[in-house]
Amino acid sequence: MPFIGHLPELIIVVALALLIFGPKRLPDMANSVGTAIKEFRKTMSEVTESHPAKPPVQQLASAETPIEAEAQVH
């Protein structure tokens, strides 16, 4: 339960929303917010499925840099 620690703040926000929007519009607004969050999660899951993560960068075969390799040749 993520809201247990912030219960007083949550009560204040709900009370202010009730005063501003009224008891008739508050359930409709909560429904709209819930629908928007559900659509957002659905879209984000579609985006992450269609774009796989890039493969990790491969390490060089040797620990030497190209400059060190040239220095050893000369």
N, C-alpha and C positions, 0 to 999 in steps of 0.2 A: 504494500500500500504506500505509494509514493507521496500522498498528500497528508499523512498523519503528522509529520513534523511541521507542516505549514497550514494546519487547520484554521487558526485564527485569521490568517490572511485570506484564505479561501472563503471563509464566511463573510468577511468584509467585502470582497469582490462580488460575491453572489448578492449580497444585500444592496450594494450600489447598483448592480445591473437590474435588480428587481425594482428599485426606485426609479431608475432612468427609463427603462423600457416597459415596465408594467408586467403584471402577471399573465396577461393574455399573449404577449409577444415573446416572452422569455422561452417557453418550450419550443416555439418555432425556430428561434435563433439557435438554441442548443442543438436542435436537429440539423440545422444547416451547417453548423460547425462540425458536427460528427460526420456528416456526409462529405464535407470538404477534406477532413483528415483521412477518411477512408479512401477517397479518390487520390489524394497525394501519396499515400502508401502504395496503392496499386500502381500508380505511374512510376514511382521510384523503383519498385521491384521489376517492372518491365524494362526500365532503362538499364538497371544493373545486369539483368539477364542478357540483354542485347549487346552490351559492351563488356566483354570479358576483361579481366585484369591483364595488364601487360606482363609478359614474362620477366623474371628478374634479369638484371644485366649480368652477362657472363664475365667471370674473372679472367684476367690475362693468364696465359699458360705458364709464363715465368714471372717471377717477382720483379724482373728488371724492366726498367722503362726503356723506350727506344733510344734515348740519349745515352744511357749507361751501356747499351749494347754497342753503339757506335764507338764509344770510348774504348771498349775492350778490343775492337777490331783494329784500331790504329795503333 
